[in-house]
Amino acid sequence: MLGAFGAHALRDRLDTYSMGVYEKAVFYHFIHALGMLVVSLMPRPALVCGLLAAGIVLFSGSLYALAFTGVRALGAVTPLGGVCFIAAWLWLAYSVARLR
């Protein structure tokens, strides 16, 4: 839905840079939301799903805000979301390895 909104409603309102930032936010939001769906089917998914959710809020949320406002300082929050994403996938790998 956010991708379609960007493609149709924002195409004429955002400059090329902001549209690229918005598209990056949508892509990472989609990939990690899909990851949350898959991980939620596993035993004890709470920590991984929580880290993925935090990553979506911090990473994609800061990019959405940056795209709409143009305030580049918001980009300083984005790496925190990236760290949450990395931590989530590492914790998932550790959890799966521990199950075996």
N, C-alpha and C positions, 0 to 999 in steps of 0.2 A: 504494500500500500504506500509506504514512504517512497519507494522507487518510482512508482507511477505518479505520485504527487510531484516529485521533483522533475520528472520528465515532461509533465504537462503543465503544471501550475507555476513552476519556478523557472522554467527555461528562459523566459523573457525578463525575469526579475533579478536574476543573479548573473554576475559577470562570469567569465570563463574560469577564473581561479576559484571563486566561491562555489561554482557548480561542481568543479572537480573535488573540492573538499566535501561537499554534500554527498556526492556519489561514493567517495571513499567511506564516509560514515555509514551510508546505507549498506555497502558491501560487507563491512566488518560486523555491522549489526545483524545482518542476515546470516552470515556464516556462524556467528557465535550463538545466535538464537536457535539455529538448527542444531548446533552442538549441545545446547541445553536440552533440547527435546530428546536427543539420543542418549545423553548422559543420564537423564531422569529415569530411564528404563533400567539402569544398573542399580545394584545394591548400594545403599548409603551414598546418594548423589549430592547431598546437601552442600558440602564444602565446594565441590567443583562447580555446581550450579550457582552458588553464591558468588564465587569468584568471577564466573562468566557474566553474571548479571551486573556485578560491580564494574567489570570491564566495559560492558555495553554502555552503562550510564556515564562512566568517566571518559572512555575513548570516543565512542560515537556521539555521546551527548555534547562533549566539548567541541567536536567537529561540527555538529549541527549548529551549535551556538556561534561558532566562528563563521560558518557560512552565512548565517542570517545577519549577524551584527558587524562582521568585519573586524572585530576586536581581536587582534593577533595574540594578545596576552592569554587568551583562552586556550591557545595551543600548548601552553605550559602544563595543562591538566592532562592532555592526551597521553603522554608517556606513562602516567600512573595507571591509566586504563590498560595500556599495553602490558605493563607489569602484571596486572591482574589476569589478563589473558594467558600470559606465559606461565604464571603460577598455576592457573587452572589446568592447563594441559600437562604440565609437569606432575601435578598432584594426581591427575587421572592416570598417567603412565605409571607412576609409583603404585597407585592402588591396584591397577590391573596386574602389574608384575607381582605384587604381594599376594594376590589371589591365586596365582599359579604356584 
